[in-house]
Amino acid sequence: MLPWAQRVLVEERGWLTREQFTEYLAFGQLLPGPNICNLAIMVGDRWFGWRGSLAALGGMLGMPMVVVLGLALLYGQVADDPVVRRALGGMGAVAGGMIMATALKLAMAQRKRWRWLIFGVLAFIGVGLLHLKLLWVVAGLAPIATLMAWLALRRANGVSSAATGADSSSGPGQTRGPRP
Amino acid sequence: MTQTEALDLFLRFASLSLLAVGGALGTAPEMRRFLVDERHWISGVQFTDSIAIAQAAPGPNILFVTLLGWQAGGALGAFAATAGLMLPSSVVTWSAWRWKRASEDAPLVAAIRLGLSPLAIGLTASAGWVVAAGSNHDDLRMWALTLVTVVIVATTRLNMLWLIGAGALLGAIGWVG
């Protein structure tokens, strides 16, 4: 889905530059909700206001939803067939692997900041293995992780004059707290 | 599905929407708990099947939510689940986006990105684990298939539809499952 969105938005329509696309995507990932839908909301709003957001969301979900519901109807007809049952079992084993591999790839992209992955490991143990409620895991880990990141970034910006990462414009000496 | 049940589904998914850090899949384990264990609207098998089908279908994988809602309560369930999961997070995204455009490069944004990315990774891994465990049980061949998939997806750029197809084929001929 993402490579296709990149091709249409950046290369075909020129609605976003490559840099803008990456930036929008990163911001969409910060927020709750499906990344690709968040991207659609932002691009739609950038060009056509809130109506654009609605149109982008509807356009992206409409046709695939019809296809998926068609598959659901088909599934209802054949789900008890033993061969279909085993085929779906095989698909489930693969789908689980695909999702875990996606997480693995994202983790590899974070290898320069591997210490932070401890929060990922804790989330996996809590939700995946111990079946704790998602609310407790997110409410427990997210504020700690964000606070530690905020302190780390502030210290990095304060100690060296070279600002870290993409945050290059906030130089030393600028002590700015989180805005309301 | 009655209208009260649909409202129940909508409200529960709406509360999950705001916890969907780094994507909707991270909330899948919690959806399973609600739909399968608490309400008994669908079976564990239907849950796993829905995610597998959504992974194989075109379009955003968020549509697994539509499928789960459909299994739980037909068209009404599909609408309640999809709208519930989409609405709160979309409103937050739209508002945050407006705020960001007004105040570029806030330190808080950088901190949230650094802190929450690992959390999103862990939650995604949990979803994969829950799907694989629901499908594989104690079958070593199934776990081998999952492991091979992880390695192939992590190290190659092979179109993932081939893998889903291969899984279906291996299951159909009785090698796994």
Interface residues (C-beta under 8 A of the other chain):
Chain A: M1 A26 F27 G28 Q29 L30 L31 P32 G33 P34 N35 I36 C37 N38 I41 M42 D45 W50 S53 L57 M60 L61 M63 P64 M65 V67 V68 L69 L71 A72 Y75 A79 V83 V84 R85 R86 A87 L88 G89 G90 M91 G92 A93 V94 A95 G96 G97 M98 I99 M100 A101 T102 A103 L104 K105 L106 A107 M108 Q110 R113 W116 L117 I118 F119 G120 V121 L122 A123 F124 V127 G128 L129 H131 K133 L134 L135 V137 V138 L141 A142 A145 T146 L147 M148 A149 W150 A152 L153 R154 N157 G165 A166 D167 S169 S170 R176 P178 R179
Chain B: S15 L16 S17 L18 L19 A20 V21 G22 G23 A24 L25 G26 T27 P29 E30 R33 Q46 T48 D49 S50 I51 A52 I53 A54 Q55 A56 A57 P58 G59 P60 N61 I62 L63 T66 L67 W70 Q71 A78 T82 L85 M86 P88 S89 S90 V92 T93 W94 A96 W97 R98 K100 S103 D105 A106 P107 L108 V109 A110 A111 I112 R113 L114 G115 L116 S117 P118 L119 A120 I121 G122 L123 T124 A125 S126 A127 G128 W129 V130 V131 A132 A133 G134 S135 N136 M142 W143 L145 T146 L147 V148 T149 V150 V151 I152 V153 A154 M160 L163 I164 A166 G167 A168 L169 L170 G171 A172 G174 V176 G177
